[in-house]
Amino acid sequence: MQRRDALKIAAFGAAGFAVRRAVCLERTMPVIDAHIHLFDPTRQGGVPWPEKDDKVLYRTALPDRYETLARPFGVVGAIAIEASPLTTDNQWLLNVARKRPVMVGVIGDLVPSSPDFLKQLDELKRDTLFRGIRYGNLWNRDLKVDLEGPGFVEGLKTLAQAGLVFESANPDPRLIEAILNVADRVPDLRIVIDHLPHAPVPTEPMAGKEYWSNLQRLGQRSQVFVKLSEIPVLKDRALVRDAKFYKEPLDAIWDVFGEDRVIFGSDWPNSDHVASYADTFAIVREYISQKSPQAREKYYWKNSITAYRWRPRRGDQPSA
């Protein structure tokens, strides 16, 4: 047997073990995946993301493919997070989600300070699948700067009045500071912070202290939620599967926000750069299995209802 064949067999064996382990842990508890991306590079005009040279992601990512991957792990619903700054793609995403009942919500992309924001928001919110917008460290935006621009805070207040969510993207200390500013200025706005504990923590003592202070202040605000997403880590080009490796950073976030405001999100298919869906889910379940049944239930689906106020579309999806 050649060495590369042996490596392939080992890889398939590890993936199979991850699937079996994840499925056996808690097969009966329904799961809502609150962070996936949908796109179709084959559609006319292409897509702004992913890029054509991305050999992992540049392929169709639609609900049928996702559901085939996620169903074995008890996933009964998902929320699609925008993957395009094009205003027209909000309706495209809603149209795609509407056709598949596994999709319980959509987070779109709008600029709160745009002259057309109120009109665009009014049109999109008529669809009950539309649950809010995302804004942060992507599409060459800077929330800290943009927040001071004319009309931005007023736009966020309108979003809050509509009962919709403001979601962040790709956190770092600067963005966390900006999100705290948003929470202070629009206290009734529900906020979801993506991809913690993936944010880089400053190593300089004073900067690190400020970062954790800002997180703790956000943790005191009942309308702020956080996704434990983008969890898997590569070390020496290999996926770290040891649960002990992830416990400390996940505990740190859990301790700040508590069991009522942490949400599950896989970040599929972007997560494929690091780990398969099976491995991503196995790592998550290894950690969350140590929590109480009530905490696990909140993490897997209850907290996502509180944050996004999504509505079930089929019988196997839980309700508040």
C-alpha positions, 0 to 999 in steps of 0.5 A: 500500500502506498503512503498516500493511500494509507493517509487517505484511509486514516483521514476517512476513518477519522472523519467517520469517527467524528460523525459517529461520535457527534451523532451518538452524543445527543441525537434527540435534541433539535439543533438550529444552525444560526450561521451558514452562508448560501451562494451560487457561483454559477448564476448569471453575473457570478458572486462577490464571494467566494473568489474564483481561486478559492478551491475549497469554497468556489462551488454551489452552496445552497440549502439542499447541499447543506441539509444533506450534510447537517441532517445526520447531526440533528440539525432541523433548521438554519439561518443564512447570513449574508455573503454579498454587499450587493443590495439585490442579493438580499432578495436573492437570498430570501428567494432561495431560503423561501423554497426550502423550509429548513431555512428559518431566517435570513440576515441581509446586508444594508448600510444604515446610513444609505439614503435608501436604507428606510425604503430597502428595510421596509421592503425586506421586512415584509418577508418574515424570513428577513431577520436583520442585517450584518455590518462589521469588518467586511466589505471594506467597512469600519463600524467604529468610523461609520457609526459617527456618520450622518444617519447611521445611528438613526438607521439602527434605531429604525432597525430596533423599532422593526424588531430586527437584529444587528449582527456583527462580522469578524470581531477584533478589539476595535469592532468589540469597542464599536459594538459596545458603542452601538449597544449604548446608543441604541439600548433596545437593539438586539445584537449578535456578535459573530465568531467568538472566541475567534477574535484575536485577543491583544497580548499587550496587557493594557489592550487585553484588559480593555478588550475583556472589559468591553466584552464584560460590559457587553455581557451585562446587556441582555439584548446582546448575544454571541455565537460560538462559531469559527471554533475549529483550529489548525495547528501545524496544518492539522485540525486540533481535535483535543477537547481540552485545547478549546475549553479555556477560550470557550469557557471565557466567552461562556462565563461572560455571556452566560447560558442564556445568550450563547448560540450555535453557528457552524459558519458552513461552508466557510468552515470547510477551510479548517474542518468538515461539518462532521468535525466542526460539530464533534468539537462543539458537542464535545464542549457543550456536552459538559453543560446541563441539559437546559444549557444545551437546549438553550445553546442549540435552539432556544437562544436563537429564537430569543435573538432572531425571533424566527418562526418554525416552518415545519413540524420538526422545528421547535418553537418558543 
